[in-house]
Amino acid sequence: MVNLALAANSSLVASIEPPIEGFEVQEASWEFDIIEGQQPIVFNGTVEEVWTQLNEEYPEYAAEALDRINNYIDGYNTRSDSDTDVLDKRDHNVCRTFTWAKQDHIYSGISYLRGVGGRPRIRAGPQVCDRVSCSYDSAIWWCNDNSHVVELGSFSNIADAAQLIVDSCRQWFFDGSLDSGWYVNGQRFHNDRINVIVRGSNC
């Protein structure tokens, strides 16, 4: 039974197109301290998939997370483009090299990453990527070019990088249709050989 589950998971990951040709893809791993005094709980998948699992298995935690998510979404109406950490100025963005993603859906993914919680872990690279958010063909990835495993204290670190990509790389498109609006794609490189990608993706 376990082998069947692993085979199904491997098949799912294999069907995901990497953000950059030649890079390897794995499911994002999320570690949660949900029950005090017990071992951390691990879920795999995008933040949208993980929230669904949390809602089924730990509805009280999921409800609190949803409140945080909605607060972050509401906050986008009042935020300033200057609301970023000055330490991030050491890093840099490359814009408009991928398929476009709809800004609103990326904002939603950022809010979920901030609100759901958990700690991200990505296997040793180089050229390994996890898709941490994807909805309506708009995705957020993080990638590891180190030869060792990388763990972060919070998915908010990835959300911060995605937000900075939006601030720097978004573009308005108007064609008189319902598809008009703000779109974004780009990549943010950090000096620790980690990078975050915002782009269109199949989901």
N, C-alpha and C positions, 0 to 999 in steps of 0.2 A: 504493500500500500504506500509506504514511504517512497519507494522507487518511482511509483506512478506519479506521485505528487511532485517529486523532483523533476521528473521528465516533463510534466505539464508546465512547471515553472520555467524550465530551460527553453521550452518551445515558445512560451510567451515572450521571454526576453529576446530570443532570437528573432522574433517578428518585429521588434522595435528597431526602427532605423536610427543609427547613431547620429548625433548632432554634427559630427565631422567624419567624413569618409576615412575608414581605416581605424577609427577608435572602437574600443570594446564597450559593450553596454552591460550593466547588471541592474537588478532591481535595487532601488534605494532601501536602506535599512534604517529603521527607527527604533530607538530604545527609550522606554518610558518607565519612570518610577511611579506607578499608579497606586499600588497598595503598600502602605508604609510597613517596613520590616520584611518585605518579601523581595525575591529576586526581580530585577528589571524585566519588563515584558517587551518583546521584540515583534514588530510588524514590518512587512515588506510591501513596497509599491509606491505609487505617487501619494502626495498628501491627501488628494481627494479619495483615493482608495483606502488609505489608512484611516481617515475620519469615518468612513462607512463601517470599517471593521470595529473601530472604537465604539461607534454608536450601537452596534449590535451586541458587543461583549461588555462594554463599560459605559452604559448610557449616561451615568451621572458625570463622569469625566468628559464625555463628548459634549454634553449640554454646556458645561463650563467653557469648554474650548470654543463652542459655537458663539457664545456671548463675546468672547475675546475677538473672534474672527469678525463678527458684525461691528464691533467697536472700531477695529482697524479699517474696515471698509468705509464706515462713516467718516473716519478721520481723513480719508483722501480728499474729502470736499474742502478741507481747511488747511491741508499741509502746504508747505513752501518747498520749492525745488532746492532751497538751501538747507533743508532739514536732513543733513547727512553728517556722519562722523568725520572730523577733520583728519583722522588717521587714514581714512580711505583715500586721501589725496595722493598718497605714495603710490597707489596702484593706477592702472590705466585701462581705458575702454577702446575697443575697436568696433565701429558701428557699420551697420548696413552691409553685412557680408553673408547673411543667411536669408531664408524665407521669412516673410513678414508674419508677425503675430499681432492679434488685436490687443491694444493696450488694456482695455477693460478686463479682459480675461487674465492677463498677466497680473493686474492689480489684485484680482480675486485670488490668484495663486499665491501672491506675496502675503496677502492677509491670512490665508490658510496656513502658510509656513510659520507666520508669527504666532498664530493663535493655537494651533494644535499642540505645539510643544514637541518634546522628544529630542534626542541627541543623534546627529547624523554620523555615519561611519562609512567610509568608502575604501575598497580594497586597494592594494598596492598597484601602482601604474608601471610605466607611464601610459598615457592615452587611454584611460579608463573613465567612463562617465556614468552617472546615475541620473535618471529623469525623476526629479523630485516633485514636479507638478505638471499636469497636462489636462486642459479642458478646452473644448471648442477649437481644437487644432492649434493651441497656443501653449508652449511648454517652457519650463525652467529646468536647466540642467546644472549639475556641478561636476567638475572633472579633476582628476588627480594625475599629475605628471611626475609625482614622486615615486621612488622605488619602495615605498613603505606605506602601510595603512595610515589613513588620516582620520582622526575623530575631532569633531567640534563640540563645543558646549551646548550649542543650540542651533536649530534651523533658522533662527533669526539672522545669523551671520550670512546665510545664503540669500535670505530675503533682502538684506541690506544691499548686497551686491546687485541683485536683480533690480532693486529700486534705482540704484545709481545708473544702471544701463538704461532704464526707462527715461530717467531725467536727461541723459546725454544723447540718446539715440532715437528718440521717437520722431515720427514724421506724420503730418496730416495729409490724408488723401481725400479728395472730393471728386466724385464722378456722378453726382445726382442720384445715387441709389442708396439702398439701405446699408451698403458696405462702406459708405463714407465714414471717416473718423480717424482717430489716432492709431497708428500702428508702430511697432517697434521690433528691431532685432539687433543683437550685438553680443559682444563677449567682453567680460571684465577679467583682467589678469591680475593676480595677487603675487607679491614677491615671495610667497612660500610655495610656489609652483602649484597652486590651486587656481582654477578659473571657473567662472559661472557664465552660462550661455542662456540668452533669451531668444527664442525663435519659433517659427511655425513648426508643427509636428503633427503626425496623424494620431488623433485621439478623440 
